[in-house]
Amino acid sequence: MTKQRRILAALVATLAASSALVATGGATTGASAAEQQRVNLAFTARSFGASVYTNGISVQQLRLAKSELGCTKTVGVKRQAAALTPPALGDLVTVEGVKSNNVTYKYANGRTGTRAVNRIAKVSLGTEGTPRLVLNGLKSVADAYRQDGQFRSAGSFTFDGISLSGVPDDGPLGDLVDLIGGGAADVLEALGNGQTIEIPGLARLSLAPSDETLVQGARGSAERQTSGLRVRLLAGNLASVNLGNTRARVSRPVPAGVFQGGTSSLQGDLLEDLSGFGNTNQTLIPCEGTFGKRVVRTRPEGGLASPLVIDVQNSRSEIQGNQEGRTGAASALTKVDSVRILPPELAPLLPVVQVDDITSRVSVNGNPSQGKVATKYGSNVGTLIIGETEREIPKPGQTMSYENGAVEVTRRVLKTGKSGAANTALRVKYLPNVVNSGLDPITLDLGNASMYFKKG
């Protein structure tokens, strides 16, 4: 295992162990019944406080105070979450008071849309042995809406205060001290002009990309993503941290309902499914569908570097959705040629696992307004190799143990409902406590497809 992978493995383990410190709320609130109403637009939104990247790998459980507002046609819906005392992000970054809020709305002037907001009370960069930068009152906003027949969007990133200590205030760093001493407005102006601000020995600050996508007409939509502040650390064990992540989207037409679902080739969890740590070749369907077009995404290779080394070869995803009047149909399909899982360096007795020819699919069709949605699903697994020996594959819904209980494999993990289903072709669970009491269980889901069709 490379040094970078060992560092990331330690980071993931540390943060997963710290998850008990995070006070989160996923409350679903809304306006009064009189204020809530369905409209012929589809909304979705997401906001969270921080995303961390190390060696090109996204660590998903670091999406602090993550709030999701799934596909809906209803205005007056809210989602909110908070992480008031989150763990430190590595050695040099701490945050305090992270809150996220998503809402769908309709104003008296006809403006109808969705807004995602993330707030961070305080961000501290550095330690006693490095320069120290403190930012207060970070706020990131993404807004997507339709007004006067046009799709539009708006977004912003601001913070209230900034201070720097631990660097000399004269010599070559004088300009830096003057800039930060001018306050948040001067720093935001510099960042907004595309400048990068470097704190020697600590970090480089820049604005993360903010994306806008507008489509007018019968298939119109508006989407806005605001990623806030990007911190590229010059020391420590993290490559970069994005602070203040928001996304809002509104689209039409959705006469029958909204689709929600997609695919991923591989995703994993630590601590008995409590903390996700990555996915590969993820593809999501827009709320309104794809207007009958089949959308294909391929990835020749990919995977994860920690806590296991996982190699994914030739993954393919397909999504398709269409609405005609009050009925519609959609499908999701994922295929993977091969997934090879190498055990962590700390548990050399765990076996190598390889799975070939994985397929998973889900399709839905019907009229959700009348509660009539038919769901079909299926999956296939070609070969299962554990410890370089081909093994018997469990039957659908069955779980089998291998290597004296060190590995559990479940064939097809299925969740069904009135509006659709989520289907996993194969679940592989490492139980390292069987051979090494220092590691926690790790779960890997191979071949994930889901699709739901609902009134919204």
C-alpha positions as CSV (number, residue, x, y, z in Angstrom):
1,M,0.0,0.0,0.0
2,T,1.4,3.4,-0.9
3,K,2.0,6.2,1.6
4,Q,-1.0,8.2,0.3
5,R,-3.3,5.2,0.7
6,R,-2.1,4.6,4.2
7,I,-2.7,8.3,5.0
8,L,-6.2,8.1,3.6
9,A,-6.9,4.9,5.4
10,A,-6.0,6.5,8.7
11,L,-8.0,9.6,7.9
12,V,-11.2,7.5,7.1
13,A,-10.8,5.5,10.2
14,T,-10.3,8.5,12.4
15,L,-13.3,10.4,11.0
16,A,-15.5,7.4,11.2
17,A,-14.6,6.9,14.8
18,S,-15.3,10.6,15.4
19,S,-18.8,10.3,13.9
20,A,-20.4,10.1,17.4
21,L,-19.3,13.7,17.9
22,V,-21.5,15.0,15.0
23,A,-24.9,16.2,16.1
24,T,-27.1,16.0,12.9
25,G,-30.7,16.5,12.2
26,G,-32.5,15.5,9.0
27,A,-35.7,17.1,9.9
28,T,-38.4,17.3,7.2
29,T,-40.5,20.4,7.7
30,G,-42.8,22.3,5.5
31,A,-45.2,25.2,5.3
32,S,-48.8,24.9,6.3
33,A,-51.1,22.8,4.2
34,A,-52.6,25.9,2.6
35,E,-49.1,27.0,1.5
36,Q,-48.1,23.6,0.1
37,Q,-49.3,22.8,-3.4
38,R,-48.2,20.8,-6.4
39,V,-47.1,22.6,-9.5
40,N,-46.0,21.4,-13.0
41,L,-42.3,21.8,-12.2
42,A,-39.8,19.4,-10.7
43,F,-37.4,20.4,-7.9
44,T,-34.3,19.0,-6.3
45,A,-31.7,20.5,-4.0
46,R,-28.6,19.5,-1.9
47,S,-26.4,21.3,0.5
48,F,-23.5,20.4,2.9
49,G,-20.7,22.0,4.7
50,A,-17.5,20.4,3.4
51,S,-16.1,17.9,0.9
52,V,-12.6,16.5,1.3
53,Y,-10.4,15.1,-1.4
54,T,-7.2,13.2,-0.9
55,N,-5.2,11.7,-3.7
56,G,-8.2,12.2,-6.0
57,I,-10.6,10.3,-3.8
58,S,-13.7,11.9,-2.3
59,V,-14.4,10.9,1.3
60,Q,-18.2,11.1,1.4
61,Q,-18.9,10.9,5.2
62,L,-17.2,14.3,5.4
63,R,-20.2,16.0,3.8
64,L,-21.0,17.7,7.0
65,A,-24.7,18.6,7.7
66,K,-25.7,17.1,4.4
67,S,-29.3,17.9,3.5
68,E,-31.1,16.4,0.4
69,L,-34.4,17.5,-1.1
70,G,-35.3,14.8,-3.5
71,C,-37.3,15.1,-6.7
72,T,-40.7,16.7,-5.9
73,K,-43.4,18.8,-7.5
74,T,-44.5,20.3,-4.2
75,V,-43.7,23.9,-3.2
76,G,-43.4,24.7,0.5
77,V,-41.2,21.7,1.3
78,K,-38.1,22.1,3.5
79,R,-35.2,19.9,4.4
80,Q,-32.6,20.9,7.0
81,A,-29.6,19.4,8.8
82,A,-27.0,20.6,11.3
83,A,-23.6,19.4,12.5
84,L,-22.9,21.8,15.4
85,T,-19.7,20.0,16.7
86,P,-18.2,18.2,13.8
87,P,-14.8,16.5,14.0
88,A,-11.7,18.2,12.7
89,L,-11.0,17.6,9.0
90,G,-7.5,16.2,9.2
91,D,-4.7,18.0,11.1
92,L,-5.2,21.6,10.0
93,V,-8.9,22.3,9.4
94,T,-11.6,22.6,12.0
95,V,-15.2,23.9,11.5
96,E,-17.9,25.0,13.9
97,G,-21.6,25.3,13.5
98,V,-22.5,23.8,10.1
99,K,-26.2,24.2,9.0
100,S,-27.9,23.3,5.7
101,N,-31.4,24.3,4.5
102,N,-33.2,23.4,1.3
103,V,-36.6,24.7,0.3
104,T,-39.1,24.8,-2.6
105,Y,-41.1,28.0,-3.0
106,K,-43.7,29.9,-4.9
107,Y,-43.9,33.7,-4.5
108,A,-46.8,36.0,-5.2
109,N,-45.0,37.4,-8.3
110,G,-45.0,34.0,-9.9
111,R,-41.4,33.1,-9.2
112,T,-41.3,29.4,-8.5
113,G,-38.2,27.4,-7.6
114,T,-35.9,25.8,-5.1
115,R,-33.0,27.2,-3.0
116,A,-30.1,25.4,-1.2
117,V,-28.2,27.3,1.5
118,N,-25.2,26.2,3.6
119,R,-23.9,28.2,6.5
120,I,-20.6,27.6,8.5
121,A,-20.2,29.7,11.7
122,K,-16.4,29.4,11.8
123,V,-13.5,27.8,9.9
124,S,-10.0,27.6,11.4
125,L,-6.9,26.7,9.4
126,G,-3.6,25.9,10.9
127,T,-2.2,24.9,14.3
128,E,0.2,26.5,16.9
129,G,3.2,25.5,14.7
130,T,1.8,27.1,11.5
131,P,0.2,30.3,10.3
132,R,-3.4,30.4,11.5
133,L,-6.3,31.7,9.4
134,V,-9.8,32.1,10.8
135,L,-13.0,32.8,8.7
136,N,-16.4,33.6,10.2
137,G,-19.9,33.5,8.9
138,L,-19.5,31.5,5.6
139,K,-22.7,31.3,3.5
140,S,-23.2,29.6,0.2
141,V,-26.4,29.8,-1.8
142,A,-27.7,28.2,-5.0
143,D,-31.1,29.2,-6.4
144,A,-32.9,27.8,-9.5
145,Y,-36.3,29.2,-10.5
146,R,-38.8,30.0,-13.3
147,Q,-40.4,33.4,-13.6
148,D,-42.3,35.1,-16.5
149,G,-41.9,31.9,-18.6
150,Q,-38.1,31.9,-18.3
151,F,-35.8,29.6,-16.3
152,R,-33.1,31.4,-14.3
153,S,-30.7,30.9,-11.5
154,A,-28.7,32.8,-8.9
155,G,-25.9,32.0,-6.5
156,S,-23.5,33.6,-4.1
157,F,-20.8,32.9,-1.6
158,T,-19.9,35.3,1.2
159,F,-18.3,35.4,4.6
160,D,-18.4,38.0,7.4
161,G,-14.9,38.1,8.9
162,I,-11.3,37.0,8.4
163,S,-8.1,37.1,10.5
164,L,-4.5,35.9,10.1
165,S,-1.9,35.3,12.7
166,G,1.6,33.7,12.8
167,V,3.1,35.5,9.8
168,P,5.3,38.6,9.8
169,D,3.4,41.8,8.9
170,D,6.3,43.3,6.9
171,G,8.7,42.2,4.1
172,P,7.4,40.0,1.2
173,L,4.2,39.1,3.2
174,G,3.2,42.7,3.8
175,D,0.8,42.7,0.8
176,L,-0.9,39.5,2.1
177,V,-1.3,41.0,5.6
178,D,-2.7,44.2,4.1
179,L,-5.2,42.3,2.0
180,I,-6.5,40.1,4.8
181,G,-6.4,43.1,7.2
182,G,-8.8,44.9,4.8
183,G,-11.5,42.4,5.8
184,A,-13.8,39.9,4.2
185,A,-14.9,42.3,1.4
186,D,-11.4,42.8,0.1
187,V,-10.6,39.1,0.2
188,L,-13.9,38.2,-1.6
189,E,-13.2,40.8,-4.2
190,A,-9.7,39.4,-4.9
191,L,-11.1,35.8,-5.0
192,G,-13.9,36.9,-7.2
193,N,-11.4,38.3,-9.7
194,G,-9.8,34.9,-10.0
195,Q,-6.9,35.5,-7.7
196,T,-5.5,32.7,-5.5
197,I,-4.4,33.8,-2.0
198,E,-1.5,31.8,-0.6
199,I,-0.8,31.6,3.1
200,P,2.9,30.4,3.1
201,G,3.3,27.1,4.8
202,L,-0.5,26.6,5.2
203,A,-2.8,26.8,2.2
204,R,-4.0,28.4,-1.0
205,L,-7.4,29.9,-1.1
206,S,-9.6,30.2,-4.2
207,L,-13.3,30.2,-5.1
208,A,-14.5,26.8,-6.2
209,P,-16.2,26.7,-9.6
210,S,-19.8,27.8,-9.7
211,D,-21.8,26.3,-12.5
212,E,-25.1,27.5,-14.2
213,T,-27.0,25.5,-16.7
214,L,-30.1,27.1,-18.3
215,V,-32.4,25.5,-20.9
216,Q,-35.6,27.3,-22.2
217,G,-38.6,25.9,-24.0
218,A,-40.7,22.8,-23.5
219,R,-37.8,20.9,-22.0
220,G,-36.6,23.8,-20.0
221,S,-34.6,23.6,-16.8
222,A,-32.3,25.7,-14.6
223,E,-29.5,24.4,-12.4
224,R,-27.1,26.2,-10.2
225,Q,-24.1,24.8,-8.2
226,T,-22.1,26.9,-5.8
227,S,-19.1,25.3,-4.2
228,G,-17.9,28.1,-2.1
229,L,-14.3,28.3,-0.9
230,R,-11.6,25.9,-2.0
231,V,-8.7,25.3,0.4
232,R,-5.7,23.6,-1.0
233,L,-3.5,22.6,1.9
234,L,0.3,22.9,1.7
235,A,0.9,20.6,4.7
236,G,-0.9,17.9,6.5
237,N,-2.7,14.8,5.1
238,L,-5.5,16.4,3.0
239,A,-5.2,17.5,-0.6
240,S,-8.1,20.0,-0.6
241,V,-11.3,20.9,1.2
242,N,-14.3,22.6,-0.4
243,L,-16.4,24.7,2.1
244,G,-20.0,25.5,1.4
245,N,-21.5,23.2,-1.2
246,T,-25.0,23.9,-2.6
247,R,-27.0,22.7,-5.7
248,A,-30.5,23.6,-6.8
249,R,-32.4,22.5,-9.9
250,V,-35.9,23.2,-11.3
251,S,-37.2,21.6,-14.5
252,R,-40.3,20.8,-16.6
253,P,-42.4,19.2,-17.9
254,V,-43.5,16.6,-15.4
255,P,-47.2,16.0,-16.0
256,A,-47.3,12.5,-14.5
257,G,-44.8,12.8,-11.6
258,V,-41.1,12.7,-10.9
259,F,-38.4,10.1,-11.4
260,Q,-35.7,9.5,-8.9
261,G,-32.9,7.0,-9.1
262,G,-29.7,6.0,-10.9
263,T,-26.8,3.6,-10.8
264,S,-23.3,3.1,-9.4
265,S,-20.9,0.4,-10.0
266,L,-19.5,0.2,-6.5
267,Q,-20.1,2.0,-3.2
268,G,-18.9,1.2,0.4
269,D,-19.7,1.7,4.0
270,L,-17.8,1.6,7.3
271,L,-19.2,0.9,10.8
272,E,-22.1,-1.3,9.8
273,D,-23.4,0.9,7.0
274,L,-23.2,4.2,9.0
275,S,-20.6,6.1,6.9
276,G,-20.3,6.0,3.1
277,F,-16.8,6.4,1.7
278,G,-17.1,6.5,-2.0
279,N,-18.8,5.4,-5.2
280,T,-17.7,4.6,-8.8
281,N,-19.4,5.6,-12.0
282,Q,-22.5,7.1,-10.4
283,T,-25.2,8.2,-12.8
284,L,-28.5,9.9,-11.7
285,I,-31.6,10.4,-13.7
286,P,-33.1,14.0,-13.9
287,C,-36.4,14.4,-12.1
288,E,-38.2,14.9,-15.4
289,G,-36.5,11.9,-17.1
290,T,-34.5,11.9,-20.3
291,F,-37.4,12.5,-22.8
292,G,-37.0,8.9,-24.0
293,K,-33.3,9.2,-24.8
294,R,-31.0,6.5,-23.4
295,V,-28.1,8.1,-21.5
296,V,-25.0,5.9,-21.4
297,R,-21.9,6.5,-19.2
298,T,-18.9,4.3,-19.4
299,R,-15.7,4.2,-17.3
300,P,-12.8,1.9,-18.4
301,E,-11.4,1.8,-14.9
302,G,-11.9,3.2,-11.4
303,G,-12.3,2.3,-7.8
304,L,-11.2,3.3,-4.3
305,A,-7.9,3.6,-2.6
306,S,-9.0,3.2,1.0
307,P,-9.7,1.6,3.3
308,L,-9.4,-1.3,0.8
309,V,-7.7,-1.1,-2.5
310,I,-10.4,-1.8,-5.1
311,D,-10.0,-2.0,-8.8
312,V,-13.1,-1.7,-11.0
313,Q,-12.8,-2.5,-14.7
314,N,-15.2,-1.5,-17.5
315,S,-18.3,-0.2,-15.8
316,R,-21.3,1.0,-17.8
317,S,-24.5,2.7,-16.7
318,E,-27.7,3.4,-18.6
319,I,-30.7,5.5,-17.6
320,Q,-33.8,6.3,-19.6
321,G,-37.1,8.0,-18.7
322,N,-40.1,9.4,-20.6
323,Q,-43.5,10.8,-19.7
324,E,-46.5,10.9,-22.0
325,G,-49.5,12.7,-20.4
326,R,-50.3,11.0,-17.1
327,T,-48.1,7.9,-17.6
328,G,-44.4,7.4,-17.8
329,A,-41.7,4.8,-17.8
330,A,-38.0,4.8,-16.7
331,S,-35.2,2.3,-16.2
332,A,-31.7,2.1,-14.8
333,L,-29.1,-0.5,-15.7
334,T,-25.5,-1.0,-14.5
335,K,-22.9,-3.5,-15.8
336,V,-19.4,-4.2,-14.5
337,D,-16.8,-6.5,-16.1
338,S,-14.7,-7.0,-13.0
339,V,-14.2,-5.8,-9.4
340,R,-11.1,-6.9,-7.5
341,I,-10.8,-6.1,-3.8
342,L,-7.4,-6.3,-2.0
343,P,-7.5,-6.4,1.8
344,P,-6.0,-3.5,3.8
345,E,-2.3,-3.7,4.9
346,L,-3.4,-4.0,8.5
347,A,-5.2,-7.2,7.9
348,P,-3.0,-9.3,5.6
349,L,-4.9,-12.5,6.5
350,L,-8.0,-11.3,4.8
351,P,-8.5,-12.8,1.3
352,V,-8.5,-11.1,-2.1
353,V,-12.0,-11.1,-3.5
354,Q,-12.8,-10.8,-7.2
355,V,-16.3,-10.7,-8.8
356,D,-16.8,-10.8,-12.6
357,D,-19.8,-10.0,-14.9
358,I,-22.1,-8.0,-12.7
359,T,-25.4,-6.7,-13.9
360,S,-28.3,-4.9,-12.1
361,R,-31.4,-3.3,-13.4
362,V,-34.7,-1.7,-12.3
363,S,-37.6,-0.3,-14.4
364,V,-40.8,1.4,-13.5
365,N,-43.9,2.4,-15.4
366,G,-47.4,3.6,-14.7
367,N,-49.4,6.5,-13.3
368,P,-48.2,7.6,-9.8
369,S,-51.1,10.0,-9.4
370,Q,-53.4,7.0,-9.4
371,G,-51.0,4.9,-7.3
372,K,-50.4,2.6,-10.2
373,V,-46.7,2.0,-10.6
374,A,-45.3,-1.4,-11.8
375,T,-41.7,-2.3,-11.0
376,K,-39.4,-4.9,-12.5
377,Y,-35.9,-5.7,-11.4
378,G,-33.1,-8.2,-12.0
379,S,-29.5,-8.9,-11.5
380,N,-26.7,-11.3,-12.4
381,V,-23.3,-12.3,-11.2
382,G,-20.9,-14.4,-13.3
383,T,-18.1,-15.6,-11.1
384,L,-17.0,-15.1,-7.5
385,I,-13.4,-15.7,-6.6
386,I,-12.2,-15.6,-3.0
387,G,-8.6,-16.3,-2.1
388,E,-7.8,-17.1,-5.8
389,T,-10.4,-19.9,-5.7
390,E,-13.7,-19.8,-7.5
391,R,-16.6,-20.1,-5.0
392,E,-20.3,-20.9,-5.1
393,I,-22.4,-17.8,-5.6
394,P,-25.3,-17.4,-3.1
395,K,-28.8,-17.6,-4.5
396,P,-30.8,-14.4,-4.7
397,G,-31.5,-13.1,-1.1
398,Q,-29.1,-15.7,0.4
399,T,-26.0,-14.8,2.5
400,M,-22.9,-17.2,2.6
401,S,-19.7,-17.0,4.7
402,Y,-16.2,-17.8,3.4
403,E,-12.7,-18.1,4.8
404,N,-13.8,-19.1,8.3
405,G,-16.2,-16.2,8.5
406,A,-13.8,-13.5,7.4
407,V,-16.0,-12.6,4.3
408,E,-19.8,-12.6,4.0
409,V,-21.4,-12.4,0.6
410,T,-25.1,-11.6,0.0
411,R,-26.6,-12.2,-3.5
412,R,-29.1,-9.4,-4.3
413,V,-30.0,-6.8,-1.7
414,L,-33.4,-5.5,-2.7
415,K,-35.6,-2.7,-1.3
416,T,-39.0,-2.4,-2.9
417,G,-41.9,0.1,-2.4
418,K,-45.1,1.3,-4.1
419,S,-43.2,3.6,-6.4
420,G,-40.1,1.6,-7.3
421,A,-37.1,-0.3,-6.1
422,A,-33.4,-0.2,-5.2
423,N,-31.4,-3.3,-6.3
424,T,-27.9,-4.3,-5.4
425,A,-26.5,-7.3,-7.3
426,L,-23.9,-8.4,-4.7
427,R,-22.9,-7.2,-1.2
428,V,-19.4,-8.2,0.1
429,K,-18.8,-7.7,3.8
430,Y,-15.3,-8.0,5.3
431,L,-15.3,-8.9,8.9
432,P,-11.7,-8.2,9.9
433,N,-12.5,-8.7,13.6
434,V,-12.4,-12.4,12.8
435,V,-8.7,-12.3,12.1
436,N,-7.7,-8.8,13.4
437,S,-9.5,-7.1,16.2
438,G,-8.2,-3.7,15.3
439,L,-10.4,-3.0,12.3
440,D,-14.1,-2.4,11.8
441,P,-16.5,-4.2,9.4
442,I,-16.4,-2.9,5.8
443,T,-19.3,-3.3,3.4
444,L,-19.1,-3.1,-0.4
445,D,-22.1,-3.0,-2.7
446,L,-21.4,-4.1,-6.2
447,G,-23.8,-3.2,-9.1
448,N,-26.4,-0.7,-7.8
449,A,-29.5,0.3,-9.7
450,S,-32.6,2.1,-8.4
451,M,-35.6,3.8,-9.9
452,Y,-38.7,5.4,-8.4
453,F,-41.7,7.1,-10.0
454,K,-43.8,9.2,-7.7
455,K,-46.3,12.0,-7.5
456,G,-43.8,14.2,-5.9
